[in-house]
Amino acid sequence: MKRLYNDLREVINSHRRLKFKSIHTYGSTRNIQEQTIIHPLLLKRADVLKTELKQIGDKMSSSAGFTISDSKKFARITQVVELYDRFVKQSADFSGLKEMLSEPDLDESLKEEAENELKLTHKRLMETSNMLKAKLLPPVPYADRPCLIELRPGAGGHEANIFTNDLLEMYVRFCQINHWPFEIVSKNEHPSGKGIVDATLMINEQGSFDRMRHEAGVHRVQRVPETENKGRVHTSAAAVIVLPKIEADKSDPEYRKFKSDELRIDVMRARGSGGQHVNTTESAVRITHLPTGISVHIQDERSQLRNKEKAMQILRARLADLEMRNRMAREREQRNEQVSSVDRSDKIRTYNFPQSRVTDHRCNFTLYDLEGCLSGERLGELMDNVARKETNDRIAGILSTIETDSSLNCI
């Protein structure tokens, strides 16, 4: 069997060499398009980036006016080009295997090996294709940032408070699985001791905003509450808000300076449990941005200064998120994209306990492993399917406006 496998690999390699020659001689875009669903204009974009990467590399080697901006651009384009090269290689493998399987005199044992290899190659090719498509699109604002996740109970009474805490624990476990540094910035527990009134989770991982932003929206749960004596399924909800983290540092290009008349800062005694300190010290801080009406209240720290720093950080994040959503809304209007709404009032996902089912309504993907999702282990599958849907929607919207634009300036 080992000898047969080695023979198979040699046949595959020979087909691969022929295919690579075809790709580079007659143009990669046309030949690769036959194997995938990536639009030729996007693949042309990859060719353009590959040329641009070489130019930046030459500039780096000569040290002629190379800037920090060039360095960041080089790192970003390198990721795209590496994906593109992997895509080309996997496309060649896939094509070579298909050609080999079409040979009428192929040995049966080799055929079985080739069919198994074809399935694996196809899976890898599709995964790479999806990642490449996302990378070839214009980056989402703040995509490379860490993030803040705010959670608040919605309709459903006390059960909504409990479910909101379940979501917080799910995101904490997801961070732990991915080895992401995180911090619970604020958490106000329900007076009963079960569930939370609100919470803010900070994920200090670069790029976590791009990964987590699809969690923004209304999450609905269907289950029998612990307090329900009749065993009836109850429906409640929680709101999740995902914000880009803006560093409290003037060196951050997104750092926002406020005019003296833009903010109202109120200090007060913290509410809830806490003993003598809560009753005597005005450590709680509420900051209101008057032009937008956005208000942030923090009382978790014993220090008024620390609470003010946290509140300012969250306020900057909310304002950055507001600007980003307004910008994206304007772009959608200009391009007349017919895409699903991302308004936070929309119900985005349902967690059905009796059926052990999690359904994301934006991409119609259902996962029959509710426990695996809430443990954080399979949450990524839901995120991947939503991200894939968004990528396809963005491609459809953009390409509809540039089919005749060979300059690809819109991309």
C-alpha positions as CSV (number, residue, x, y, z in Angstrom):
1,M,0.0,0.0,0.0
2,K,2.9,2.4,0.8
3,R,4.4,1.7,-2.7
4,L,1.0,2.4,-4.3
5,Y,0.6,5.6,-2.3
6,N,4.1,6.8,-3.4
7,D,3.2,6.0,-7.0
8,L,0.0,8.0,-6.6
9,R,1.9,11.0,-5.2
10,E,4.3,10.9,-8.2
11,V,1.4,10.9,-10.6
12,I,-0.1,13.8,-8.7
13,N,3.1,15.7,-8.7
14,S,3.5,15.3,-12.4
15,H,0.0,16.6,-13.0
16,R,0.8,19.4,-10.6
17,R,3.8,20.5,-12.6
18,L,1.9,20.5,-15.8
19,K,-0.9,22.4,-14.2
20,F,1.4,25.0,-12.7
21,K,3.0,25.5,-16.2
22,S,-0.5,26.0,-17.6
23,I,-1.4,28.5,-14.9
24,H,1.7,30.7,-15.2
25,T,1.8,30.5,-19.0
26,Y,-1.8,31.2,-19.9
27,G,-2.8,33.3,-16.9
28,S,-3.8,32.2,-13.4
29,T,-7.1,34.0,-13.2
30,R,-8.8,32.2,-16.0
31,N,-7.7,28.7,-15.2
32,I,-8.2,29.0,-11.4
33,Q,-11.7,30.4,-11.9
34,E,-12.7,27.1,-13.6
35,Q,-12.1,25.3,-10.2
36,T,-13.6,27.8,-7.8
37,I,-16.4,30.3,-7.2
38,I,-14.0,33.2,-6.7
39,H,-14.8,36.0,-9.2
40,P,-12.1,36.7,-11.8
41,L,-11.9,40.4,-10.7
42,L,-11.1,39.4,-7.1
43,L,-8.3,37.1,-8.4
44,K,-7.0,39.9,-10.5
45,R,-7.0,41.9,-7.3
46,A,-4.7,39.2,-5.8
47,D,-2.3,39.5,-8.8
48,V,-2.2,43.3,-8.3
49,L,-1.4,42.8,-4.6
50,K,1.3,40.3,-5.4
51,T,3.0,42.9,-7.6
52,E,2.5,45.6,-4.9
53,L,4.1,43.3,-2.3
54,K,7.2,43.0,-4.4
55,Q,7.5,46.7,-4.8
56,I,7.2,47.3,-1.1
57,G,9.8,44.5,-0.5
58,D,12.2,46.3,-2.9
59,K,11.6,49.5,-1.0
60,M,12.3,47.8,2.3
61,S,15.5,46.3,1.0
62,S,16.8,49.7,-0.2
63,S,15.6,51.5,2.9
64,A,14.5,54.4,0.7
65,G,11.9,56.2,2.7
66,F,10.4,53.1,4.2
67,T,7.8,54.1,6.9
68,I,5.8,52.4,9.6
69,S,2.8,52.7,7.4
70,D,4.7,50.7,4.7
71,S,5.6,48.1,7.3
72,K,1.9,47.6,8.3
73,K,0.8,47.4,4.7
74,F,3.6,44.9,4.0
75,A,2.3,42.6,6.8
76,R,-1.3,42.9,5.7
77,I,-0.6,42.2,2.0
78,T,1.8,39.3,2.9
79,Q,-1.2,37.5,4.5
80,V,-3.2,37.9,1.4
81,V,-0.4,36.8,-1.0
82,E,0.3,33.7,1.2
83,L,-3.3,32.7,1.0
84,Y,-3.3,33.3,-2.8
85,D,-0.2,31.1,-3.3
86,R,-1.8,28.4,-1.2
87,F,-5.0,28.7,-3.2
88,V,-3.0,28.3,-6.5
89,K,-1.2,25.3,-5.2
90,Q,-4.4,23.6,-3.9
91,S,-6.2,24.4,-7.2
92,A,-3.4,22.7,-9.1
93,D,-3.6,19.6,-6.8
94,F,-7.3,19.5,-7.3
95,S,-7.1,19.7,-11.0
96,G,-4.4,17.1,-11.3
97,L,-6.4,14.6,-9.2
98,K,-9.5,15.2,-11.3
99,E,-7.5,14.6,-14.5
100,M,-5.9,11.5,-13.1
101,L,-9.3,10.1,-12.1
102,S,-10.6,10.6,-15.6
103,E,-8.0,8.2,-17.0
104,P,-9.9,5.0,-18.1
105,D,-7.0,2.6,-17.3
106,L,-6.3,3.9,-13.8
107,D,-5.6,1.0,-11.3
108,E,-8.5,0.5,-8.9
109,S,-6.3,0.8,-5.8
110,L,-4.8,4.0,-7.0
111,K,-8.3,5.3,-7.9
112,E,-9.5,4.7,-4.3
113,E,-6.5,6.6,-2.9
114,A,-7.0,9.4,-5.4
115,E,-10.6,9.8,-4.6
116,N,-9.8,10.1,-0.9
117,E,-7.1,12.6,-1.7
118,L,-9.5,14.5,-3.9
119,K,-12.1,14.9,-1.1
120,L,-9.4,16.2,1.3
121,T,-8.0,18.6,-1.3
122,H,-11.5,19.9,-2.1
123,K,-12.2,20.6,1.5
124,R,-8.9,22.5,1.9
125,L,-9.4,24.4,-1.3
126,M,-12.9,25.6,-0.2
127,E,-11.6,26.7,3.2
128,T,-8.7,28.6,1.5
129,S,-11.1,30.0,-1.1
130,N,-13.4,31.4,1.6
131,M,-10.5,33.0,3.6
132,L,-9.0,34.5,0.4
133,K,-12.3,36.0,-0.6
134,A,-12.7,37.7,2.7
135,K,-9.1,39.0,2.6
136,L,-9.5,40.4,-0.9
137,L,-12.4,42.7,0.2
138,P,-11.8,46.1,1.7
139,P,-11.1,45.6,5.4
140,V,-13.9,46.4,7.8
141,P,-13.2,49.5,9.9
142,Y,-11.3,48.7,13.1
143,A,-10.9,45.0,12.0
144,D,-7.5,44.8,13.6
145,R,-8.6,46.1,16.9
146,P,-9.3,44.4,20.3
147,C,-12.9,44.7,21.4
148,L,-15.4,45.4,24.1
149,I,-18.6,43.2,24.4
150,E,-21.5,44.7,26.3
151,L,-24.4,42.4,27.4
152,R,-27.8,43.4,28.6
153,P,-30.9,41.4,29.3
154,G,-33.9,42.0,27.1
155,A,-37.5,40.8,27.3
156,G,-38.3,37.8,29.4
157,G,-38.1,38.8,33.1
158,H,-35.6,37.2,35.4
159,E,-34.8,34.4,32.9
160,A,-33.3,37.1,30.6
161,N,-30.9,38.1,33.4
162,I,-29.8,34.4,33.8
163,F,-29.4,34.0,30.0
164,T,-27.3,37.1,29.7
165,N,-24.9,35.6,32.3
166,D,-24.9,32.4,30.2
167,L,-23.8,34.4,27.2
168,L,-21.1,36.2,29.2
169,E,-19.7,32.8,30.4
170,M,-19.8,31.5,26.8
171,Y,-17.6,34.4,25.5
172,V,-15.2,34.0,28.5
173,R,-14.8,30.3,27.6
174,F,-14.3,31.1,23.9
175,C,-11.5,33.5,24.9
176,Q,-9.9,30.8,27.1
177,I,-10.1,28.2,24.3
178,N,-8.4,30.7,21.9
179,H,-5.9,31.8,24.5
180,W,-7.1,35.4,24.2
181,P,-6.3,37.8,27.1
182,F,-9.6,39.2,28.5
183,E,-11.0,41.2,31.4
184,I,-14.5,41.6,32.8
185,V,-14.6,45.4,33.0
186,S,-17.9,45.6,34.7
187,K,-20.5,43.2,35.9
188,N,-23.7,44.1,37.9
189,E,-25.3,41.0,39.3
190,H,-29.1,40.6,39.8
191,P,-30.2,41.2,43.4
192,S,-31.3,37.5,43.5
193,G,-27.7,36.4,43.0
194,K,-28.7,34.6,39.7
195,G,-28.1,36.3,36.4
196,I,-26.7,39.8,35.7
197,V,-28.2,43.3,35.1
198,D,-25.4,44.1,32.6
199,A,-21.8,43.4,31.9
200,T,-18.9,44.5,29.8
201,L,-16.1,42.1,28.6
202,M,-12.9,43.5,27.2
203,I,-10.9,41.2,24.9
204,N,-7.3,42.4,24.5
205,E,-6.5,40.4,21.4
206,Q,-5.6,42.2,18.2
207,G,-8.2,41.5,15.5
208,S,-10.8,40.1,18.0
209,F,-13.2,42.9,16.9
210,D,-13.4,41.5,13.4
211,R,-13.9,38.0,14.8
212,M,-16.5,38.9,17.4
213,R,-18.5,41.7,15.7
214,H,-21.0,39.2,14.2
215,E,-22.2,38.4,17.7
216,A,-23.8,41.9,17.9
217,G,-27.6,41.7,18.0
218,V,-30.5,40.1,19.9
219,H,-29.9,36.5,21.1
220,R,-33.1,34.6,22.0
221,V,-33.3,31.6,24.3
222,Q,-36.1,29.0,24.5
223,R,-36.0,26.8,27.6
224,V,-37.9,25.8,30.8
225,P,-36.8,28.2,33.5
226,E,-35.7,26.9,36.9
227,T,-38.5,28.8,38.5
228,E,-41.2,27.4,36.2
229,N,-43.3,24.8,38.1
230,K,-45.4,23.7,35.1
231,G,-42.4,22.9,32.9
232,R,-43.5,25.3,30.1
233,V,-40.9,26.5,27.6
234,H,-40.2,30.2,28.2
235,T,-38.8,32.6,25.6
236,S,-36.4,35.5,26.7
237,A,-33.7,37.5,25.1
238,A,-30.4,39.3,25.6
239,A,-28.7,42.1,23.7
240,V,-25.1,41.8,22.7
241,I,-23.1,44.9,21.6
242,V,-19.6,44.5,20.2
243,L,-17.4,47.6,20.1
244,P,-13.9,48.3,18.8
245,K,-11.5,49.1,21.6
246,I,-9.9,52.6,21.4
247,E,-6.7,52.8,23.5
248,A,-6.7,55.6,26.1
249,D,-3.5,56.8,24.5
250,K,-3.0,59.9,22.4
251,S,-0.6,58.0,20.1
252,D,-3.6,55.9,19.0
253,P,-4.8,57.5,15.7
254,E,-8.4,56.9,16.7
255,Y,-7.9,58.6,20.0
256,R,-10.7,61.2,20.4
257,K,-10.3,64.5,22.1
258,F,-13.4,66.1,23.6
259,K,-14.3,69.8,23.9
260,S,-15.2,71.1,27.3
261,D,-18.8,71.4,26.4
262,E,-19.2,67.9,24.9
263,L,-19.2,65.9,28.1
264,R,-21.2,65.9,31.3
265,I,-19.5,64.0,34.2
266,D,-21.5,63.1,37.2
267,V,-20.1,61.3,40.3
268,M,-22.3,59.5,42.8
269,R,-22.3,56.7,45.4
270,A,-22.1,53.2,44.0
271,R,-25.3,51.2,44.2
272,G,-25.7,47.6,45.4
273,S,-23.7,45.5,47.8
274,G,-20.3,46.7,49.0
275,G,-20.6,47.7,52.7
276,Q,-19.4,50.9,54.2
277,H,-17.4,51.9,51.1
278,V,-20.6,52.0,49.0
279,N,-22.5,54.1,51.5
280,T,-19.8,56.8,52.1
281,T,-17.7,57.2,48.9
282,E,-18.8,58.8,45.7
283,S,-16.7,56.5,43.4
284,A,-19.3,55.8,40.7
285,V,-19.0,57.8,37.5
286,R,-21.5,58.6,34.8
287,I,-20.2,60.3,31.6
288,T,-22.7,61.6,29.0
289,H,-21.7,62.7,25.5
290,L,-24.1,65.5,25.0
291,P,-24.1,65.7,21.1
292,T,-25.2,62.0,20.8
293,G,-26.8,61.4,24.1
294,I,-24.6,58.3,24.7
295,S,-24.1,57.7,28.4
296,V,-21.7,55.4,30.3
297,H,-22.0,54.5,34.0
298,I,-19.2,52.6,35.8
299,Q,-19.1,51.8,39.5
300,D,-17.0,48.6,39.7
301,E,-13.7,50.1,41.0
302,R,-13.2,51.6,44.5
303,S,-11.3,54.5,42.8
304,Q,-13.3,57.3,41.2
305,L,-10.4,57.9,38.8
306,R,-10.2,54.3,37.7
307,N,-14.0,54.3,37.1
308,K,-13.7,57.5,35.0
309,E,-10.9,55.9,32.9
310,K,-13.0,52.8,32.2
311,A,-16.1,55.0,31.3
312,M,-14.0,57.1,28.9
313,Q,-12.7,54.0,27.2
314,I,-16.1,52.6,26.7
315,L,-17.5,56.0,25.5
316,R,-14.7,56.2,22.9
317,A,-15.5,52.7,21.8
318,R,-19.3,53.4,21.5
319,L,-18.6,56.6,19.5
320,A,-16.2,54.7,17.1
321,D,-18.9,52.0,16.6
322,L,-21.5,54.7,15.9
323,E,-19.3,56.3,13.3
324,M,-18.5,52.9,11.7
325,R,-22.2,51.9,11.4
326,N,-23.1,55.3,9.9
327,R,-20.2,55.0,7.4
328,M,-21.3,51.4,6.4
329,A,-24.9,52.6,6.1
330,R,-23.8,55.3,3.7
331,E,-21.8,52.9,1.6
332,R,-24.7,50.4,1.4
333,E,-26.9,53.2,0.3
334,Q,-24.4,54.4,-2.4
335,R,-24.0,50.9,-3.8
336,N,-27.6,49.9,-3.3
337,E,-26.6,46.6,-1.8
338,Q,-29.5,44.2,-1.1
339,V,-28.0,42.6,2.0
340,S,-29.5,41.5,5.3
341,S,-30.0,44.1,8.0
342,V,-27.4,44.2,10.8
343,D,-29.6,46.4,13.0
344,R,-29.2,45.3,16.6
345,S,-33.0,45.2,17.1
346,D,-33.0,42.1,14.8
347,K,-33.1,38.7,16.3
348,I,-29.9,37.1,15.1
349,R,-29.8,33.7,16.9
350,T,-32.0,31.3,18.8
351,Y,-30.8,28.9,21.5
352,N,-33.4,26.1,21.9
353,F,-32.7,23.9,24.9
354,P,-35.4,21.3,24.4
355,Q,-34.0,20.5,20.9
356,S,-30.3,21.2,21.9
357,R,-30.4,23.4,18.8
358,V,-28.7,26.8,18.0
359,T,-29.9,28.5,14.8
360,D,-28.4,31.6,13.4
361,H,-31.1,33.4,11.4
362,R,-28.8,35.5,9.3
363,C,-27.3,32.6,7.4
364,N,-29.9,29.9,8.2
365,F,-27.2,27.7,9.8
366,T,-28.3,25.3,12.6
367,L,-26.0,23.5,15.0
368,Y,-27.5,20.6,17.0
369,D,-25.0,20.9,19.9
370,L,-26.2,23.6,22.2
371,E,-23.9,22.5,25.0
372,G,-20.9,22.6,22.6
373,C,-21.8,26.2,21.6
374,L,-22.3,27.5,25.2
375,S,-19.0,25.9,26.2
376,G,-17.3,28.0,23.6
377,E,-16.0,25.0,21.7
378,R,-18.3,25.2,18.7
379,L,-19.2,28.9,18.8
380,G,-16.6,29.5,16.1
381,E,-18.6,27.4,13.6
382,L,-21.6,29.8,13.9
383,M,-19.3,32.8,13.5
384,D,-17.7,31.2,10.4
385,N,-21.0,30.7,8.7
386,V,-22.2,34.2,9.4
387,A,-18.8,35.6,8.2
388,R,-19.1,33.6,5.0
389,K,-22.6,34.9,4.3
390,E,-21.4,38.5,4.9
391,T,-18.4,38.0,2.6
392,N,-20.7,36.7,-0.2
393,D,-23.1,39.6,0.3
394,R,-20.3,42.1,0.1
395,I,-18.8,40.6,-3.0
396,A,-22.2,40.6,-4.7
397,G,-22.8,44.2,-3.8
398,I,-19.3,45.4,-4.8
399,L,-19.0,43.4,-8.0
400,S,-22.4,44.6,-9.2
401,T,-20.9,48.1,-9.4
402,I,-17.5,47.3,-11.0
403,E,-18.1,44.6,-13.6
404,T,-17.0,47.1,-16.2
405,D,-14.3,48.8,-14.1
406,S,-10.9,47.2,-15.0
407,S,-9.0,49.4,-12.6
408,L,-10.6,47.7,-9.5
409,N,-10.5,51.1,-7.7
410,C,-13.7,50.1,-5.9
411,I,-11.9,47.1,-4.4
